Structure formats: C-alpha cells, structure tokens
Amino acid sequence: MAITLTESAARHVADQLASRGKGVGIRVGVTTTGCSGMAYVLEFVDEPNEQDEVFEDSGIKIVVDPKSLVYLDGTEMDFVKVGVNEGFEFKNPNAKGECGCGESFSV
C-alpha cells in the first residue's frame, strides 16, 4: 500500500511547506461529495494522528487515514501547470470513473 508523488508534486509540496514555515507533510484523503461520489481532500499536517498511515516519497511525508487509504492505494499525485491553471492531478488505479470537471471520482 502506498501513495507516491511525481517530482513536480514533491517540489510543490516542499515549497508550500517551506512558505508555511511548519508542517511535516501533506494529508491526502477522500470525502463523499461531488457529482461522481468522492472527492480528494488535501491539507497540511503538523502531526499525524495515531491511526494514520504515513508514507514518504522524495522527502515528503504523505499522511492518509485508514478509511481513505482503501480508495487511494496505488495513487500517484502529480502537480501540473497548463496555461494559467495549476493544480494536483491524481492517477488513481481504484477510480472507475471521473466527473467532467475532474473534481470527483467513483470507485
């Protein structure tokens, strides 16, 4: 079980953590919402919870709660810039479909 980051995603998270001035990594989770059923949730982590799974890739800690890990196992996070838009993209092998805007997915 693991979640990985591309070089671009790791660099972006590291830059954001440095700008923030604190934090040990990024929490990746899912919530039930959106037109396809589930949406990704990202937030900085100052200290993981006891039940969290913690992965490390390219020097970045990726923290995931056990309920979300079922839906995220094997996911690769990328950070992309297209024109004036930028953001994370998820290559999730568990997703069976995505909504047109890319904000939510189904399993």
CNS distance restraints for C-alpha pairs under 8 A (distance, minus, plus):
assign (resid   1 and name CA) (resid  73 and name CA) 5.42 0.50 0.50
assign (resid   1 and name CA) (resid  74 and name CA) 6.47 0.50 0.50
assign (resid   2 and name CA) (resid  55 and name CA) 6.58 0.50 0.50
assign (resid   2 and name CA) (resid  73 and name CA) 5.52 0.50 0.50
assign (resid   2 and name CA) (resid  74 and name CA) 5.47 0.50 0.50
assign (resid   2 and name CA) (resid  75 and name CA) 7.36 0.50 0.50
assign (resid   3 and name CA) (resid  55 and name CA) 6.93 0.50 0.50
assign (resid   3 and name CA) (resid  62 and name CA) 7.29 0.50 0.50
assign (resid   3 and name CA) (resid  72 and name CA) 7.06 0.50 0.50
assign (resid   3 and name CA) (resid  73 and name CA) 6.09 0.50 0.50
assign (resid   3 and name CA) (resid  74 and name CA) 5.47 0.50 0.50
assign (resid   3 and name CA) (resid  75 and name CA) 5.09 0.50 0.50
assign (resid   3 and name CA) (resid  76 and name CA) 5.89 0.50 0.50
assign (resid   3 and name CA) (resid  77 and name CA) 7.63 0.50 0.50
assign (resid   4 and name CA) (resid  56 and name CA) 7.93 0.50 0.50
assign (resid   4 and name CA) (resid  57 and name CA) 6.01 0.50 0.50
assign (resid   4 and name CA) (resid  74 and name CA) 7.51 0.50 0.50
assign (resid   4 and name CA) (resid  75 and name CA) 6.47 0.50 0.50
assign (resid   4 and name CA) (resid  76 and name CA) 4.76 0.50 0.50
assign (resid   4 and name CA) (resid  77 and name CA) 6.22 0.50 0.50
assign (resid   5 and name CA) (resid   9 and name CA) 5.61 0.50 0.50
assign (resid   5 and name CA) (resid  10 and name CA) 5.75 0.50 0.50
assign (resid   5 and name CA) (resid  57 and name CA) 6.32 0.50 0.50
assign (resid   5 and name CA) (resid  58 and name CA) 7.43 0.50 0.50
assign (resid   5 and name CA) (resid  76 and name CA) 5.57 0.50 0.50
assign (resid   5 and name CA) (resid  77 and name CA) 4.82 0.50 0.50
assign (resid   5 and name CA) (resid  78 and name CA) 6.13 0.50 0.50
assign (resid   6 and name CA) (resid  10 and name CA) 6.19 0.50 0.50
assign (resid   6 and name CA) (resid  76 and name CA) 7.06 0.50 0.50
assign (resid   6 and name CA) (resid  77 and name CA) 6.25 0.50 0.50
assign (resid   6 and name CA) (resid  78 and name CA) 5.21 0.50 0.50
assign (resid   6 and name CA) (resid  79 and name CA) 7.53 0.50 0.50
assign (resid   7 and name CA) (resid  11 and name CA) 6.10 0.50 0.50
assign (resid   7 and name CA) (resid  58 and name CA) 7.39 0.50 0.50
assign (resid   7 and name CA) (resid  78 and name CA) 7.82 0.50 0.50
assign (resid   8 and name CA) (resid  12 and name CA) 6.21 0.50 0.50
assign (resid   8 and name CA) (resid  78 and name CA) 6.39 0.50 0.50
assign (resid   8 and name CA) (resid  79 and name CA) 5.50 0.50 0.50
assign (resid   8 and name CA) (resid  80 and name CA) 7.42 0.50 0.50
assign (resid   9 and name CA) (resid  13 and name CA) 6.17 0.50 0.50
assign (resid   9 and name CA) (resid  77 and name CA) 6.47 0.50 0.50
assign (resid   9 and name CA) (resid  78 and name CA) 4.90 0.50 0.50
assign (resid   9 and name CA) (resid  79 and name CA) 4.49 0.50 0.50
assign (resid   9 and name CA) (resid  80 and name CA) 7.96 0.50 0.50
assign (resid   9 and name CA) (resid  88 and name CA) 7.33 0.50 0.50
assign (resid  10 and name CA) (resid  14 and name CA) 6.05 0.50 0.50
assign (resid  10 and name CA) (resid  57 and name CA) 7.68 0.50 0.50
assign (resid  10 and name CA) (resid  58 and name CA) 6.29 0.50 0.50
assign (resid  10 and name CA) (resid  59 and name CA) 7.81 0.50 0.50
assign (resid  10 and name CA) (resid  60 and name CA) 6.46 0.50 0.50
assign (resid  11 and name CA) (resid  15 and name CA) 6.11 0.50 0.50
assign (resid  12 and name CA) (resid  16 and name CA) 6.18 0.50 0.50
assign (resid  12 and name CA) (resid  79 and name CA) 7.14 0.50 0.50
assign (resid  13 and name CA) (resid  17 and name CA) 6.09 0.50 0.50
assign (resid  13 and name CA) (resid  25 and name CA) 7.77 0.50 0.50
assign (resid  13 and name CA) (resid  26 and name CA) 7.45 0.50 0.50
assign (resid  13 and name CA) (resid  60 and name CA) 7.56 0.50 0.50
assign (resid  14 and name CA) (resid  18 and name CA) 6.12 0.50 0.50
assign (resid  14 and name CA) (resid  60 and name CA) 7.03 0.50 0.50
assign (resid  15 and name CA) (resid  19 and name CA) 6.15 0.50 0.50
assign (resid  16 and name CA) (resid  20 and name CA) 6.05 0.50 0.50
assign (resid  17 and name CA) (resid  21 and name CA) 6.15 0.50 0.50
assign (resid  17 and name CA) (resid  22 and name CA) 6.24 0.50 0.50
assign (resid  17 and name CA) (resid  23 and name CA) 6.21 0.50 0.50
assign (resid  17 and name CA) (resid  24 and name CA) 7.90 0.50 0.50
assign (resid  17 and name CA) (resid  25 and name CA) 7.36 0.50 0.50
assign (resid  17 and name CA) (resid  44 and name CA) 7.78 0.50 0.50
assign (resid  18 and name CA) (resid  22 and name CA) 7.01 0.50 0.50
assign (resid  22 and name CA) (resid  46 and name CA) 6.90 0.50 0.50
assign (resid  23 and name CA) (resid  44 and name CA) 6.44 0.50 0.50
assign (resid  23 and name CA) (resid  45 and name CA) 5.44 0.50 0.50
assign (resid  23 and name CA) (resid  46 and name CA) 4.14 0.50 0.50
assign (resid  23 and name CA) (resid  47 and name CA) 7.31 0.50 0.50
assign (resid  24 and name CA) (resid  44 and name CA) 7.77 0.50 0.50
assign (resid  24 and name CA) (resid  45 and name CA) 5.78 0.50 0.50
assign (resid  24 and name CA) (resid  46 and name CA) 5.38 0.50 0.50
assign (resid  24 and name CA) (resid  47 and name CA) 6.61 0.50 0.50
assign (resid  24 and name CA) (resid  60 and name CA) 7.83 0.50 0.50
assign (resid  24 and name CA) (resid  61 and name CA) 6.49 0.50 0.50
assign (resid  25 and name CA) (resid  44 and name CA) 6.03 0.50 0.50
assign (resid  25 and name CA) (resid  45 and name CA) 5.31 0.50 0.50
assign (resid  25 and name CA) (resid  46 and name CA) 7.21 0.50 0.50
assign (resid  25 and name CA) (resid  60 and name CA) 5.84 0.50 0.50
assign (resid  25 and name CA) (resid  61 and name CA) 4.55 0.50 0.50
assign (resid  25 and name CA) (resid  62 and name CA) 5.86 0.50 0.50
assign (resid  25 and name CA) (resid  63 and name CA) 7.10 0.50 0.50
assign (resid  26 and name CA) (resid  42 and name CA) 6.83 0.50 0.50
assign (resid  26 and name CA) (resid  43 and name CA) 5.75 0.50 0.50
assign (resid  26 and name CA) (resid  44 and name CA) 4.53 0.50 0.50
assign (resid  26 and name CA) (resid  45 and name CA) 5.34 0.50 0.50
assign (resid  26 and name CA) (resid  60 and name CA) 7.78 0.50 0.50
assign (resid  26 and name CA) (resid  61 and name CA) 6.44 0.50 0.50
assign (resid  26 and name CA) (resid  62 and name CA) 5.24 0.50 0.50
assign (resid  26 and name CA) (resid  63 and name CA) 6.05 0.50 0.50
assign (resid  27 and name CA) (resid  41 and name CA) 7.81 0.50 0.50
assign (resid  27 and name CA) (resid  42 and name CA) 5.55 0.50 0.50
assign (resid  27 and name CA) (resid  43 and name CA) 5.21 0.50 0.50
assign (resid  27 and name CA) (resid  44 and name CA) 5.91 0.50 0.50
assign (resid  27 and name CA) (resid  45 and name CA) 5.95 0.50 0.50
assign (resid  27 and name CA) (resid  62 and name CA) 5.88 0.50 0.50
assign (resid  27 and name CA) (resid  63 and name CA) 4.52 0.50 0.50
assign (resid  27 and name CA) (resid  64 and name CA) 5.79 0.50 0.50
assign (resid  28 and name CA) (resid  40 and name CA) 7.07 0.50 0.50
assign (resid  28 and name CA) (resid  41 and name CA) 5.78 0.50 0.50
assign (resid  28 and name CA) (resid  42 and name CA) 4.91 0.50 0.50
assign (resid  28 and name CA) (resid  43 and name CA) 6.99 0.50 0.50
assign (resid  28 and name CA) (resid  62 and name CA) 6.92 0.50 0.50
assign (resid  28 and name CA) (resid  63 and name CA) 6.21 0.50 0.50
assign (resid  28 and name CA) (resid  64 and name CA) 5.48 0.50 0.50
assign (resid  29 and name CA) (resid  40 and name CA) 5.77 0.50 0.50
assign (resid  29 and name CA) (resid  41 and name CA) 4.94 0.50 0.50
assign (resid  29 and name CA) (resid  42 and name CA) 6.51 0.50 0.50
assign (resid  29 and name CA) (resid  64 and name CA) 6.03 0.50 0.50
assign (resid  29 and name CA) (resid  65 and name CA) 6.83 0.50 0.50
assign (resid  29 and name CA) (resid  68 and name CA) 5.23 0.50 0.50
assign (resid  29 and name CA) (resid  69 and name CA) 7.51 0.50 0.50
assign (resid  29 and name CA) (resid  72 and name CA) 7.72 0.50 0.50
assign (resid  30 and name CA) (resid  38 and name CA) 6.30 0.50 0.50
assign (resid  30 and name CA) (resid  39 and name CA) 5.43 0.50 0.50
assign (resid  30 and name CA) (resid  40 and name CA) 4.58 0.50 0.50
assign (resid  30 and name CA) (resid  41 and name CA) 5.43 0.50 0.50
assign (resid  30 and name CA) (resid  68 and name CA) 5.53 0.50 0.50
assign (resid  30 and name CA) (resid  71 and name CA) 7.67 0.50 0.50
assign (resid  31 and name CA) (resid  38 and name CA) 5.50 0.50 0.50
assign (resid  31 and name CA) (resid  39 and name CA) 5.42 0.50 0.50
assign (resid  31 and name CA) (resid  40 and name CA) 6.57 0.50 0.50
assign (resid  31 and name CA) (resid  41 and name CA) 6.87 0.50 0.50
assign (resid  32 and name CA) (resid  37 and name CA) 5.54 0.50 0.50
assign (resid  32 and name CA) (resid  38 and name CA) 4.40 0.50 0.50
assign (resid  32 and name CA) (resid  39 and name CA) 6.33 0.50 0.50
assign (resid  33 and name CA) (resid  37 and name CA) 5.20 0.50 0.50
assign (resid  33 and name CA) (resid  38 and name CA) 5.11 0.50 0.50
assign (resid  33 and name CA) (resid  39 and name CA) 5.93 0.50 0.50
assign (resid  33 and name CA) (resid 104 and name CA) 7.38 0.50 0.50
assign (resid  34 and name CA) (resid  38 and name CA) 6.15 0.50 0.50
assign (resid  34 and name CA) (resid  39 and name CA) 6.32 0.50 0.50
assign (resid  34 and name CA) (resid 103 and name CA) 7.08 0.50 0.50
assign (resid  34 and name CA) (resid 104 and name CA) 5.41 0.50 0.50
assign (resid  34 and name CA) (resid 105 and name CA) 7.94 0.50 0.50
assign (resid  35 and name CA) (resid  99 and name CA) 6.34 0.50 0.50
assign (resid  35 and name CA) (resid 104 and name CA) 6.57 0.50 0.50
assign (resid  35 and name CA) (resid 105 and name CA) 7.99 0.50 0.50
assign (resid  36 and name CA) (resid  97 and name CA) 7.47 0.50 0.50
assign (resid  36 and name CA) (resid  98 and name CA) 6.23 0.50 0.50
assign (resid  36 and name CA) (resid  99 and name CA) 5.58 0.50 0.50
assign (resid  36 and name CA) (resid 104 and name CA) 5.42 0.50 0.50
assign (resid  36 and name CA) (resid 105 and name CA) 4.94 0.50 0.50
assign (resid  36 and name CA) (resid 106 and name CA) 5.28 0.50 0.50
assign (resid  37 and name CA) (resid 104 and name CA) 6.52 0.50 0.50
assign (resid  37 and name CA) (resid 105 and name CA) 6.11 0.50 0.50
assign (resid  37 and name CA) (resid 106 and name CA) 5.56 0.50 0.50
assign (resid  38 and name CA) (resid 104 and name CA) 5.25 0.50 0.50
assign (resid  38 and name CA) (resid 105 and name CA) 5.27 0.50 0.50
assign (resid  38 and name CA) (resid 106 and name CA) 6.05 0.50 0.50
assign (resid  39 and name CA) (resid 103 and name CA) 6.13 0.50 0.50
assign (resid  39 and name CA) (resid 104 and name CA) 4.31 0.50 0.50
assign (resid  39 and name CA) (resid 105 and name CA) 6.28 0.50 0.50
assign (resid  40 and name CA) (resid 103 and name CA) 7.50 0.50 0.50
assign (resid  40 and name CA) (resid 104 and name CA) 7.02 0.50 0.50
assign (resid  45 and name CA) (resid  63 and name CA) 7.59 0.50 0.50
assign (resid  48 and name CA) (resid  52 and name CA) 6.28 0.50 0.50
assign (resid  48 and name CA) (resid  54 and name CA) 7.80 0.50 0.50
assign (resid  48 and name CA) (resid  63 and name CA) 6.76 0.50 0.50
assign (resid  51 and name CA) (resid  65 and name CA) 6.84 0.50 0.50
assign (resid  51 and name CA) (resid  66 and name CA) 7.10 0.50 0.50
assign (resid  52 and name CA) (resid  63 and name CA) 6.35 0.50 0.50
assign (resid  52 and name CA) (resid  64 and name CA) 5.57 0.50 0.50
assign (resid  52 and name CA) (resid  65 and name CA) 4.63 0.50 0.50
assign (resid  52 and name CA) (resid  66 and name CA) 6.25 0.50 0.50
assign (resid  53 and name CA) (resid  63 and name CA) 5.82 0.50 0.50
assign (resid  53 and name CA) (resid  64 and name CA) 5.25 0.50 0.50
assign (resid  53 and name CA) (resid  65 and name CA) 6.15 0.50 0.50
assign (resid  53 and name CA) (resid  66 and name CA) 6.70 0.50 0.50
assign (resid  54 and name CA) (resid  61 and name CA) 6.47 0.50 0.50
assign (resid  54 and name CA) (resid  62 and name CA) 5.67 0.50 0.50
assign (resid  54 and name CA) (resid  63 and name CA) 4.61 0.50 0.50
assign (resid  54 and name CA) (resid  64 and name CA) 6.45 0.50 0.50
assign (resid  55 and name CA) (resid  61 and name CA) 5.67 0.50 0.50
assign (resid  55 and name CA) (resid  62 and name CA) 5.06 0.50 0.50
assign (resid  55 and name CA) (resid  63 and name CA) 6.46 0.50 0.50
assign (resid  56 and name CA) (resid  60 and name CA) 5.39 0.50 0.50
assign (resid  56 and name CA) (resid  61 and name CA) 4.43 0.50 0.50
assign (resid  56 and name CA) (resid  62 and name CA) 5.89 0.50 0.50
assign (resid  57 and name CA) (resid  61 and name CA) 6.65 0.50 0.50
assign (resid  57 and name CA) (resid  62 and name CA) 7.57 0.50 0.50
assign (resid  64 and name CA) (resid  68 and name CA) 6.52 0.50 0.50
assign (resid  64 and name CA) (resid  69 and name CA) 6.08 0.50 0.50
assign (resid  65 and name CA) (resid  69 and name CA) 6.26 0.50 0.50
assign (resid  66 and name CA) (resid  70 and name CA) 7.03 0.50 0.50
assign (resid  67 and name CA) (resid  71 and name CA) 7.82 0.50 0.50
assign (resid  68 and name CA) (resid  72 and name CA) 6.24 0.50 0.50
assign (resid  69 and name CA) (resid  73 and name CA) 5.49 0.50 0.50
assign (resid  71 and name CA) (resid  94 and name CA) 6.19 0.50 0.50
assign (resid  71 and name CA) (resid  95 and name CA) 7.83 0.50 0.50
assign (resid  71 and name CA) (resid 107 and name CA) 7.47 0.50 0.50
assign (resid  72 and name CA) (resid  92 and name CA) 6.58 0.50 0.50
assign (resid  72 and name CA) (resid  94 and name CA) 6.96 0.50 0.50
assign (resid  73 and name CA) (resid  92 and name CA) 7.82 0.50 0.50
assign (resid  73 and name CA) (resid  93 and name CA) 7.95 0.50 0.50
assign (resid  73 and name CA) (resid  94 and name CA) 7.54 0.50 0.50
assign (resid  74 and name CA) (resid  92 and name CA) 6.61 0.50 0.50
assign (resid  74 and name CA) (resid  93 and name CA) 6.41 0.50 0.50
assign (resid  74 and name CA) (resid  94 and name CA) 7.89 0.50 0.50
assign (resid  75 and name CA) (resid  90 and name CA) 6.56 0.50 0.50
assign (resid  75 and name CA) (resid  91 and name CA) 5.46 0.50 0.50
assign (resid  75 and name CA) (resid  92 and name CA) 4.35 0.50 0.50
assign (resid  75 and name CA) (resid  93 and name CA) 6.37 0.50 0.50
assign (resid  76 and name CA) (resid  90 and name CA) 5.86 0.50 0.50
assign (resid  76 and name CA) (resid  91 and name CA) 5.08 0.50 0.50
assign (resid  76 and name CA) (resid  92 and name CA) 6.56 0.50 0.50
assign (resid  77 and name CA) (resid  88 and name CA) 6.55 0.50 0.50
assign (resid  77 and name CA) (resid  89 and name CA) 5.86 0.50 0.50
assign (resid  77 and name CA) (resid  90 and name CA) 4.80 0.50 0.50
assign (resid  77 and name CA) (resid  91 and name CA) 6.41 0.50 0.50
assign (resid  78 and name CA) (resid  88 and name CA) 5.48 0.50 0.50
assign (resid  78 and name CA) (resid  89 and name CA) 5.13 0.50 0.50
assign (resid  78 and name CA) (resid  90 and name CA) 6.36 0.50 0.50
assign (resid  78 and name CA) (resid  91 and name CA) 7.89 0.50 0.50
assign (resid  79 and name CA) (resid  86 and name CA) 7.22 0.50 0.50
assign (resid  79 and name CA) (resid  87 and name CA) 5.49 0.50 0.50
assign (resid  79 and name CA) (resid  88 and name CA) 4.38 0.50 0.50
assign (resid  79 and name CA) (resid  89 and name CA) 6.11 0.50 0.50
assign (resid  80 and name CA) (resid  86 and name CA) 5.51 0.50 0.50
assign (resid  80 and name CA) (resid  87 and name CA) 5.66 0.50 0.50
assign (resid  80 and name CA) (resid  88 and name CA) 6.28 0.50 0.50
assign (resid  80 and name CA) (resid  89 and name CA) 7.02 0.50 0.50
assign (resid  81 and name CA) (resid  85 and name CA) 5.72 0.50 0.50
assign (resid  81 and name CA) (resid  86 and name CA) 4.16 0.50 0.50
assign (resid  81 and name CA) (resid  87 and name CA) 6.72 0.50 0.50
assign (resid  82 and name CA) (resid  86 and name CA) 6.14 0.50 0.50
assign (resid  94 and name CA) (resid 107 and name CA) 6.03 0.50 0.50
assign (resid  95 and name CA) (resid 105 and name CA) 6.13 0.50 0.50
assign (resid  95 and name CA) (resid 106 and name CA) 5.59 0.50 0.50
assign (resid  95 and name CA) (resid 107 and name CA) 4.77 0.50 0.50
assign (resid  96 and name CA) (resid 105 and name CA) 7.40 0.50 0.50
assign (resid  96 and name CA) (resid 106 and name CA) 5.64 0.50 0.50
assign (resid  96 and name CA) (resid 107 and name CA) 4.95 0.50 0.50
assign (resid  97 and name CA) (resid 105 and name CA) 5.59 0.50 0.50
assign (resid  97 and name CA) (resid 106 and name CA) 5.22 0.50 0.50
assign (resid  97 and name CA) (resid 107 and name CA) 6.98 0.50 0.50
assign (resid  98 and name CA) (resid 102 and name CA) 5.97 0.50 0.50
assign (resid  98 and name CA) (resid 103 and name CA) 7.71 0.50 0.50
assign (resid  98 and name CA) (resid 104 and name CA) 5.86 0.50 0.50
assign (resid  98 and name CA) (resid 105 and name CA) 4.16 0.50 0.50
assign (resid  98 and name CA) (resid 106 and name CA) 6.25 0.50 0.50
assign (resid  99 and name CA) (resid 103 and name CA) 6.71 0.50 0.50
assign (resid  99 and name CA) (resid 104 and name CA) 5.74 0.50 0.50
assign (resid  99 and name CA) (resid 105 and name CA) 6.16 0.50 0.50
